[in-house]
Amino acid sequence: MTISSCETEVTHGMIFSQPEDPLLRSVLSLFRVARDQGRVLNRTKIAKLLYLADLFAVENGGVAFTGATWRWENYGPFDPAQYRVEDALVAAGIIERTRDLQNPCGEVRLRLVEDVDTPLGAEALTVLGKVVAEHGARSAAQLRDLTYETAPMVQAQTDGERGVLLDLNRARRRKQYAALKERYRARLADRGPVETDLGVGEDLLAEMAESAELRRRANTKALGEE
């Protein structure tokens, strides 16, 4: 969807029902959830929270739902299409954009100023709510650092390719492996320690000594030395 078509969708009022653009639906829903939970958003936090929501969905057997195409950019997972959505919502008067002049990085803060419904489905909205509840209080820098520790970003850094598409399914495989390892440890714990007879070693040594004398005599006889 181009910038103009996205703006048309918003200004024609479809944003209040069910916009076609999945990223537009996800960003708008994030604004509503964040406001309801008393969280402040900026560009970085929007990108990272949406990424973590997709990751959470995939890890738990679902599919990514935000509509973002995640790549490793300068500050972690990002989709430049977020700028298009932001501009459209600002132009429509749905969100307000301000720049924090006291912040050395010129942080851009975004705030929902219209009372709108959340256009995401119930399941996706539940995931988004959980992610905001768990991570919404973190700063942009903390969220950035957190995303760098996720399996898709770890692999991207290992490969050393900025701009590469992130494989979110890697997070699911990593979680499955961790669960398998945990089940294996639980089985070992259920078996309990292996009991040993402290006298077995002494008996075995005595038996070996006796058999050694018998073997010596047998070898001497076979060689004709007796």
N, C-alpha and C positions, 0 to 999 in steps of 0.2 A: 504494500500500500504506500503511495507517495505521500509527501507532506500535505499537498493540497487536498487529496482525497480524505486524509485523516482529519484535517481541519473541517472539511465539509461534514464528515460524519458527526463530529462533536457539535458544530454550530447548528446542525439540523435537529439536535435534541436526542439523537440515538444513544448518546452517551448515558442518558438517564434510564435506558432500558437494557439493550444488549448489543453493544458495538461489535462489528465483525472482527476487528483486529484483536487477536488474543493478547498481544502485548499491551494494548490500550486498556483492555479489560483488567489485566493483572496490575498495571500501574495504578489505575483508578481504585481498585479494590485495596491495594496496599495503603494508599492515602487514607481511605476510610477506616481500615483496621488500625493503622497507626494513630489516627486521631482519637478513635475510641479508646485506645490503650494509653493515650497521653504521651506518645512518642513523637519526636521531631525528626524530620527527614531532610536529607540533602541528596545530591546526585549520587554520591558514592554509596550512601546507605541504601538507597533505592536499588541500585544494581546488585549490591551484595546480598540484601535480604531476599530479592527475587531469585538470585542464584541459589541461595541456601534452601529456598522453598522448593525449587526444582530438584535439588539434590536430595532433600528429605523425601520427596515423592518417589523418586527413582529407587532410593535405598530401601524403601518399604514396599517394593513390588509394583509401584504405579508408574506413571509416565510423567515426563516434564510437561507442565501446563502453561507456563508464563508466556510462551510465544517468542522468547528471546533465543538468539543464536549465540551461545556462549563461546567466547574466544579469550585467550590469554592476551590481555592488553597491558598497558603500562602499569596499571594499578590492580591487576588481578582480573577476574572474570568480568567481561563487559560486552554489551551489544550496542553499537553506535545508534541503532534504531531508537534507543531510549531518548535521544535528543529530539527526534521527530515527535514522539509522543508528548514529551514535555512542552515543546513549542505549541503544539495543538491545544493542549489543556490550558496553557497560559493565555493563548489568543482567545479562547472561548470563555475566559473568566472563571474557569473551574478551579484552578489553583493559582496561588500567588507566588511569584519568584522574587527573592531578595538576595542581595550579596552582603555577606558579613565583612565589612571593611576593616574590622579589628582583627580578623583572622589573617595571618600572613599569607595563606594560600588563597585568599579571596573566596572562601567557601560559599557556595550557592545553596541557600535554603529554600525549600518548597513547602507550601502549606495549602491544604484544602480549604477553600472559602465558600464552596457551595455544598448544600446538603444533598448528597446523591446516594443512590442505592449501590450496593456492591454487585457488579454484573457477573462475577464468577459463580460457578456452581458450588453447591454445599461442600463437596469433598475437597475441592481446591481451596476454598475459603477457610476450611478447618486447618489445612496445612499452613496456609499463610498466617492464620491466627497463632498457631503454635510457634512458628518461627519468630514472629514479632514479639511474642511473650518471652521467648528465651533469649533473643539476641537484640531486640529493639533498643534496649538501654545502652548498648555498646556504642562507642564512638566510631566514626568512619574509619579511623586508623586501626582500631581493634577489629572491626569487621573485615577490613582488608587483610590483616594478618591471619585471621581465622580462615578465610577462604584459601589462603596460600597453603594451609595445612591439609586441605581436603585432597582426596585421592586423585581427582582429575587434574588439579593444579600441580600436585607433586610429580605426576607423570609428565606433564607439559614442561616443567622445569628440568626434569631429568633429560628429556629430549632436547631441551635448549632451543625451542622454536617459539618465539613470540608471534602472536597472530594465529596460532594453530587452534583448530576446533577442539573443545574440551570434551572428553569422553565421559559423560556422566554415568554410564553403565559400569565404569570401573569402580565407582563407589559401591554399587550393589554387589559386585563380585568380592570386593574387599570385606564388606559386611558379612557376606555368606561364608567367607573363609574364616573370619573371626568367630562366627557362630559355630562352625564345624570344629575349630580348635578348642572352643570352650566346652562343647559336648564331649570331646575326647578326654579333656582334663577331668570332667565330671565322672566319666566312666572309670578312669583310673582311681579317682578318689573313692568311688563306690566299692571297688574291689578290695580296698584296704591294703595294709602292708603285708608283704609276703612273710609268713612265719618260717623261721629257720631253726634247726636242731643244732645247738652249740656243740654237741658231741659227735656230730657227723664227720667233721674234719679230722678229728683224732682217730676215729675208727678207720677212715679211708686211708690215712697215712700208714697205719699198722697193716692194713690189708695189702697195700702196695709193697711194703717191706717184705712181707711173707712171699708174695708172688715173685718178687725180684730174685730171691734165693732159688726158687723153683725154676725160674727161667734160666738162671746161671747154670744150674746142674744139667738142664735139658740141652743147652747149647754146647756144654763141655762134652756130653755123651755123643751128640751128633757129630762133633768134630773129631771123635775118636781119642780124646785126651783122657778118658777114664778106662 
